[in-house]
Amino acid sequence: MIKDLSQSATLLEKNIERRWPLASLTKLMTAVIALENLKADQRIIVTENAVSAEGQAGNFKLGEIFSALDLVHAALIISSNDAAVALADFYGAREFVGKMQEKALELEMSQTSFFDP
């Protein structure tokens, strides 16, 4: 679906009831929530939980420190799960995913659920 959110007008839709895997959508929502709720220059320490996240992209090390913006870039550009988890861990993982759910409802994504960043 392509929708003009400023006018609430649907421009194009196809198979809108079909369910699709959400990996890329999840990373985009993670980035949105991080950018809306964290300061870009906020220093974030990579946690053990983040380092142990599934996937190879990012290759972060326990205890490394990055800005929130750098972690958002890693999550989006190289699809780094460890960067996404580091952002959520810093904010509070449960609260972060809750914010993702709230944003989905705000955007009228009524059939979308998030369980992790």
Residue pairs with C-beta under 8 A, 6 or more apart in sequence:
1 10
1 12
1 13
1 14
1 16
2 10
2 11
2 12
2 13
3 9
3 10
3 11
4 10
4 11
5 107
19 111
22 112
22 114
23 79
24 79
25 112
26 84
26 100
26 114
26 116
26 117
27 75
27 76
27 79
27 84
28 76
29 100
29 103
29 104
29 114
30 72
30 75
30 84
30 87
30 88
30 96
30 100
30 117
31 72
31 75
31 76
32 103
33 91
33 96
33 99
33 100
33 103
34 68
34 71
34 72
34 75
34 87
34 91
35 72
36 99
36 103
37 91
37 96
37 99
38 44
38 68
38 87
38 90
38 91
39 68
40 67
40 68
40 69
41 67
41 68
41 69
42 67
42 68
42 90
43 65
43 66
43 67
44 65
44 66
44 67
44 68
44 71
44 86
44 87
44 90
45 63
45 64
45 65
45 86
45 90
46 60
46 61
46 62
46 63
46 64
46 65
46 66
46 82
46 86
47 62
47 85
47 86
47 89
48 62
49 85
49 89
49 93
50 60
50 82
50 83
50 85
50 86
50 89
51 60
51 61
51 62
51 82
53 81
53 82
53 84
53 85
54 81
55 79
55 80
55 81
55 82
57 74
57 78
57 79
57 80
57 81
57 82
58 74
58 78
58 80
58 81
58 82
58 83
59 82
60 66
60 74
60 80
60 82
60 83
60 86
66 74
66 83
66 86
68 87
68 90
71 80
71 83
71 84
71 86
71 87
72 83
72 87
74 80
74 83
75 81
75 83
75 84
75 87
75 117
84 117
85 93
85 116
85 117
87 96
87 117
88 96
88 97
88 116
88 117
91 99
93 116
93 117
96 117
97 114
97 115
97 116
97 117
100 114
100 117
101 113
101 114
104 112
104 113
104 114
